[in-house]
């Protein structure tokens, strides 16, 4: 009897992979194993994935290094959700004859979670909701957005969307990045400033850069200490854009008003991490792209890629 190909779906945290799209044809031609838990160690990843010819990964949740890929002799296909996945060693995969296929992407999730976190932080939504459930009434005084200045680091697709949101709330919008030109800033109705001026003047600083060797630690204590004591930092892009130790220090010492974070150096965030307990941190578990429309695209495209491969 012919053995069916073995397919692994990794990091399906909510156990919803089979709820998005019709997997019938894939089930007929292959055995599928879904992993709902995150495999934290390289050894566990290698040990677990040995039998599989195809693995489906969710956007950088499980890194696939050269060492891991070299240790998976049966692997022929990686299907990765989204347009890019920096945690896959694409060069190693090519050398090992492992094909990488990507899916489409729904672009609204990241800017929407950014704005949700900004509003929730400014108006103390989580603290007020928690206090109300505990029998209290009106514990904090919120911050207005109208008339405030938002500093956007990176004016690409997401950053320019944030600029539109901010202008709808009648905020002053300033921006900086290493490659941002006056022409592009003017195109989006944004005032181009220096990095120093952005951190000194912004009431809200939000990051929207792709993580690279150049952008890693683009925000350190040098920039954070320029911020006003009433200012807030928002990071929904990638954790390592901001030096984590430096950010923790300014939050612990209350040098800035707070931070809203959806991304971290290590994900899932360790159980005892300071970001889980600091009162001036609003933290969410990297849910920027965790939306129904996005997952529908991710999993329907994953199904299509698998069907093509199985054929």
C-alpha positions as CSV (number, residue, x, y, z in Angstrom):
1,X,0.0,0.0,0.0
2,X,1.4,3.4,-1.0
3,X,2.2,5.7,1.9
4,X,0.5,9.1,1.7
5,X,2.7,12.3,1.9
6,X,3.0,13.7,5.4
7,X,2.0,17.4,5.9
8,X,2.5,19.4,9.1
9,X,0.7,22.6,10.0
10,X,2.7,24.4,12.6
11,X,1.7,26.9,15.3
12,X,-2.1,26.8,14.8
13,X,-2.5,28.4,18.2
14,X,-6.3,28.9,18.0
15,X,-6.9,25.4,16.4
16,X,-8.7,27.0,13.5
17,X,-6.7,25.9,10.4
18,X,-9.4,23.5,9.2
19,X,-12.1,26.2,9.8
20,X,-10.7,28.4,7.0
21,X,-11.1,26.9,3.5
22,X,-11.9,23.4,2.1
23,X,-9.2,20.9,3.0
24,X,-11.1,17.9,1.5
25,X,-8.9,17.3,-1.5
26,X,-5.7,17.7,0.6
27,X,-7.1,15.2,3.1
28,X,-7.7,12.7,0.3
29,X,-4.1,12.8,-0.9
30,X,-2.1,13.3,2.3
31,X,-2.0,12.8,6.0
32,X,-2.1,16.1,7.9
33,X,-0.9,16.7,11.4
34,X,-1.7,20.0,13.1
35,X,0.5,21.3,15.9
36,X,-1.3,23.8,18.2
37,X,1.6,24.4,20.6
38,X,4.8,26.3,19.8
39,X,7.9,24.3,19.6
40,X,10.4,26.4,21.5
41,X,13.6,24.5,21.0
42,X,15.5,23.7,17.8
43,X,15.9,20.1,19.0
44,X,12.1,19.7,19.4
45,X,11.5,21.2,15.9
46,X,13.9,18.7,14.3
47,X,12.7,15.7,16.3
48,X,9.0,16.5,15.6
49,X,9.3,17.3,11.9
50,X,11.5,14.4,10.8
51,X,8.6,12.4,9.0
52,X,7.1,15.3,7.0
53,X,7.5,16.1,3.3
54,X,5.7,19.4,3.6
55,X,5.3,21.9,6.4
56,X,3.0,24.9,6.6
57,X,4.3,27.7,8.7
58,X,2.6,30.8,10.1
59,X,4.6,34.0,9.5
60,X,7.8,33.7,11.5
61,X,6.3,31.7,14.5
62,X,8.7,28.8,14.0
63,X,12.2,29.7,12.7
64,X,13.6,27.4,10.0
65,X,17.3,27.8,10.2
66,X,19.9,26.1,8.0
67,X,20.6,23.6,10.8
68,X,17.0,22.7,11.1
69,X,16.4,22.4,7.4
70,X,19.6,20.3,7.0
71,X,18.2,17.9,9.6
72,X,14.9,17.3,7.8
73,X,15.9,14.9,4.9
74,X,12.2,14.2,3.9
75,X,11.2,17.9,3.6
76,X,10.3,19.0,0.0
77,X,8.0,21.9,0.5
78,X,7.5,24.9,2.9
79,X,4.3,26.9,2.6
80,X,4.6,30.1,4.4
81,X,1.8,32.6,5.0
82,X,2.4,36.2,4.0
83,X,4.6,37.8,1.5
84,X,7.9,37.4,3.4
85,X,9.2,35.3,6.2
86,X,12.6,36.4,7.5
87,X,12.8,33.4,9.8
88,X,13.2,30.9,7.0
89,X,16.8,30.5,5.6
90,X,15.7,30.7,2.0
91,X,19.3,30.2,0.7
92,X,19.7,27.0,2.7
93,X,16.3,25.8,1.4
94,X,17.3,26.4,-2.2
95,X,20.6,24.6,-1.7
96,X,18.8,21.6,-0.1
97,X,16.2,21.4,-2.9
98,X,13.3,22.5,-0.6
99,X,10.7,24.6,-2.4
100,X,9.2,27.6,-0.6
101,X,5.7,28.8,-1.6
102,X,4.0,31.9,-0.1
103,X,0.4,33.0,0.3
104,X,-1.4,36.3,-0.2
105,X,-1.9,38.8,2.6
106,X,-4.6,41.1,3.9
107,X,-3.0,44.4,4.5
108,X,-5.4,46.1,6.9
109,X,-4.6,44.0,10.0
110,X,-1.4,45.7,11.1
111,X,-2.5,49.4,10.9
112,X,-5.8,48.5,12.6
113,X,-4.2,46.9,15.6
114,X,-1.7,49.8,15.8
115,X,-4.6,52.2,16.0
116,X,-6.6,50.0,18.4
117,X,-3.6,49.9,20.8
118,X,-2.9,53.6,20.5
119,X,-6.5,54.4,21.4
120,X,-6.8,51.8,24.1
121,X,-3.6,53.1,25.7
122,X,-4.5,56.8,25.4
123,X,-7.9,56.2,27.0
124,X,-6.8,53.5,29.6
125,X,-9.4,51.1,28.1
126,X,-8.0,47.9,29.6
127,X,-7.4,49.4,33.1
128,X,-10.9,51.0,33.1
129,X,-12.6,47.8,32.0
130,X,-10.8,45.8,34.6
131,X,-11.6,48.3,37.3
132,X,-15.3,48.3,36.3
133,X,-15.4,44.5,36.6
134,X,-13.9,44.8,40.1
135,X,-16.7,47.2,41.1
136,X,-15.0,50.5,40.6
137,X,-15.9,53.5,38.5
138,X,-13.7,56.0,36.6
139,X,-10.2,55.5,37.9
140,X,-8.0,57.2,35.2
141,X,-8.0,60.4,33.1
142,X,-7.5,59.7,29.4
143,X,-5.4,61.6,26.8
144,X,-7.0,63.4,23.8
145,X,-5.7,62.7,20.3
146,X,-6.9,65.8,18.6
147,X,-4.1,68.3,18.5
148,X,-1.4,65.9,19.6
149,X,1.6,65.0,17.5
150,X,2.2,61.5,16.2
151,X,5.7,60.5,15.0
152,X,5.8,57.7,12.4
153,X,9.1,55.9,11.9
154,X,8.8,54.4,8.4
155,X,6.3,55.8,5.9
156,X,5.7,52.7,3.8
157,X,2.3,51.0,3.2
158,X,1.5,50.6,6.9
159,X,3.1,53.9,8.0
160,X,1.2,55.9,5.4
161,X,-2.0,54.3,6.4
162,X,-1.4,55.3,10.0
163,X,-0.8,58.8,8.8
164,X,-4.3,58.8,7.2
165,X,-5.8,57.5,10.4
166,X,-4.0,60.2,12.4
167,X,-5.2,63.0,10.2
168,X,-8.8,61.8,10.5
169,X,-8.3,62.3,14.3
170,X,-7.0,65.8,13.6
171,X,-3.4,65.0,14.8
172,X,-0.2,66.6,13.7
173,X,1.7,64.0,11.7
174,X,5.5,63.9,11.5
175,X,7.7,61.2,10.1
176,X,11.3,60.0,9.7
177,X,13.2,57.1,8.3
178,X,16.7,56.8,6.8
179,X,15.3,56.7,3.2
180,X,12.3,59.0,3.6
181,X,12.4,61.9,1.1
182,X,10.7,65.3,1.3
183,X,8.8,64.4,-1.8
184,X,7.3,61.2,-0.3
185,X,6.5,63.0,3.0
186,X,4.7,65.7,1.1
187,X,2.8,63.1,-1.0
188,X,1.2,61.8,2.2
189,X,0.7,65.2,3.8
190,X,3.3,64.5,6.5
191,X,6.0,66.7,7.8
192,X,9.5,65.3,7.4
193,X,11.7,65.8,10.5
194,X,15.0,64.5,11.8
195,X,15.0,61.4,14.0
196,X,16.0,63.6,17.0
197,X,13.1,66.0,16.5
198,X,10.6,63.2,16.1
199,X,11.5,61.7,19.5
200,X,11.6,65.1,21.2
201,X,8.3,66.4,19.9
202,X,6.0,63.5,19.3
203,X,3.3,62.6,21.8
204,X,3.0,59.1,20.2
205,X,5.9,57.4,18.4
206,X,4.9,54.4,16.3
207,X,7.3,52.1,14.3
208,X,6.6,50.7,10.9
209,X,9.9,49.3,9.5
210,X,10.9,45.9,8.1
211,X,13.4,44.3,10.4
212,X,16.9,44.1,8.9
213,X,20.5,44.4,10.1
214,X,20.2,48.1,9.5
215,X,16.9,48.6,11.4
216,X,17.6,46.3,14.3
217,X,17.9,48.5,17.5
218,X,17.1,51.6,15.6
219,X,15.5,52.8,18.8
220,X,17.7,52.7,21.9
221,X,18.1,54.6,25.1
222,X,19.5,57.5,23.0
223,X,16.1,58.0,21.4
224,X,13.9,56.9,24.3
225,X,15.5,59.4,26.6
226,X,14.6,62.2,24.2
227,X,10.9,61.5,24.6
228,X,8.6,63.6,26.7
229,X,7.6,62.1,30.0
230,X,4.0,62.2,28.7
231,X,4.7,60.4,25.5
232,X,3.9,56.9,24.4
233,X,5.7,54.3,22.2
234,X,3.8,51.9,19.9
235,X,5.5,48.9,18.3
236,X,3.5,46.5,16.1
237,X,6.2,45.8,13.5
238,X,9.0,43.7,15.0
239,X,10.3,43.5,18.6
240,X,14.1,43.9,17.8
241,X,13.5,47.3,16.2
242,X,13.6,48.6,19.8
243,X,16.4,47.7,22.2
244,X,14.3,45.7,24.7
245,X,16.5,46.4,27.8
246,X,16.5,50.1,27.1
247,X,12.7,50.2,26.7
248,X,12.2,48.3,29.9
249,X,14.5,50.7,31.7
250,X,12.5,53.8,30.7
251,X,9.3,52.1,31.5
252,X,10.4,51.0,34.9
253,X,11.7,54.5,35.7
254,X,8.6,56.1,34.2
255,X,10.6,58.3,31.9
256,X,7.9,57.9,29.3
257,X,4.1,57.5,29.9
258,X,3.9,54.0,28.5
259,X,4.3,51.6,25.6
260,X,1.8,49.5,23.5
261,X,3.4,46.4,22.1
262,X,2.3,43.6,19.9
263,X,5.8,42.2,19.0
264,X,8.8,41.0,21.1
265,X,12.3,39.8,20.8
266,X,11.2,36.3,21.9
267,X,7.8,35.0,20.9
268,X,5.8,33.7,22.6
269,X,6.7,36.1,25.3
270,X,8.3,34.3,28.3
271,X,6.0,33.9,31.3
272,X,8.0,36.0,33.7
273,X,8.8,38.8,31.2
274,X,8.5,42.4,32.6
275,X,6.2,43.3,29.7
276,X,3.6,41.0,31.2
277,X,3.5,42.9,34.5
278,X,4.5,46.5,34.0
279,X,1.5,48.8,34.7
280,X,2.5,51.2,31.9
281,X,2.6,48.5,29.2
282,X,-0.3,47.5,27.0
283,X,0.8,44.2,25.6
284,X,-0.9,41.9,23.1
285,X,0.3,38.5,21.8
286,X,1.3,39.4,18.2
287,X,-2.3,39.6,16.9
288,X,-1.7,42.2,14.2
289,X,-2.4,39.8,11.4
290,X,-4.7,37.4,13.4
291,X,-8.0,38.4,11.8
292,X,-10.6,36.3,10.0
293,X,-10.1,37.9,6.6
294,X,-6.3,37.4,6.8
295,X,-6.6,33.8,8.0
296,X,-9.1,33.1,5.2
297,X,-6.5,34.2,2.6
298,X,-3.6,32.5,4.4
299,X,-5.3,29.1,4.7
300,X,-7.1,29.1,1.4
301,X,-3.9,29.9,-0.4
302,X,-2.1,27.3,1.7
303,X,-4.6,24.7,0.5
304,X,-4.0,25.8,-3.2
305,X,-0.3,25.5,-2.8
306,X,-0.6,22.1,-1.3
307,X,-3.0,20.9,-4.0
308,X,-0.6,22.1,-6.7
309,X,2.3,20.2,-5.0
310,X,0.3,17.0,-4.5
311,X,-0.7,17.0,-8.1
